[in-house]
Amino acid sequence: MTELPDRRLLLVHAHPDDESINNGATMARYAAEGAQVTLVTCTLGEEGEVIPPELAHLAPDREGGLGPYRTGELSAAMKELGVADHRFLGGPGRFRDSGMMGVEQNHRPGAFWAADVDEAADHLVEVIREVRPQVLVTYDPDGGYGHPDHIQAHRVAMRAAELAAEPAHRPDLGGAWRIAKTYWNRVPRPVVEEAFARLREALPGLPFDRAAAVDDVPGVVDPETVTTEIDGTAYAAAKAAAMRAHATQITVDGPWFVLSNELAQPLFTTEYYELAGAPRPAVRERDLFEGTGTAEGGDL
Ligand SMILES: [Zn+2]
């Protein structure tokens, strides 16, 4: 096996752009600090709505081709974050974007939402056993906001973490590895409320007409639920650049951005997490690797 850095972080996301919106500053920070940062994206995001009119032909109900195009956007975003290791679950195109909850695409052959969780998880087990991350980042059980692919990414990531640690499970996929800490993306409600108050003041000077609502932000929770915050202020420019690289999906203006719904949202450069399945730390953590003993990890 090739020599891996001491600290290794794995992120599991549903579509290209989710990583930059949720974890861009965290990824840039750990990559800059020399940690191994591995991103696994579960679908190509083929069902996304396209913002730039000149690219509207990529939409699935027009000529198509959005998936491969977004693969290019993701590569460009990863360059901005300094992340070299990014992969698609099971390889590019293995699982397809399922669209929003309740649409017929949910059940199309190949749709990620329709995939067998254990089968999909084995693709991730292989990555976990290769990279041996101490830390996993994914969504909460509701996928942050109920998108089927986000919920499924949560299920697959959690199941893969469990299976990867089981020595009897698929030894052909590599030696068992136990991930020390699993985090779910969260944002404390007061932080979101305060940011939206500033946004509403700034709105008249922005190229956006309307603001989103606090509850449009994925993963908003009471502050007590948040166990960890990563100050990515130094990586704000890298995060914004990574988000800009996803130009079919995101328009950035200063510390604000819109998705295809054109509702302005704050761009957070401090990113927040809930440590899952472990006792709450007494003091809010400032480092995802806190207490992992880094170099030792969890070799079984
Ligand atoms: Zn998504």
Residues whose N, C-alpha, C, O or C-beta is under 5 A from the ligand:
A	BS01	ZN	A14 H15 D18
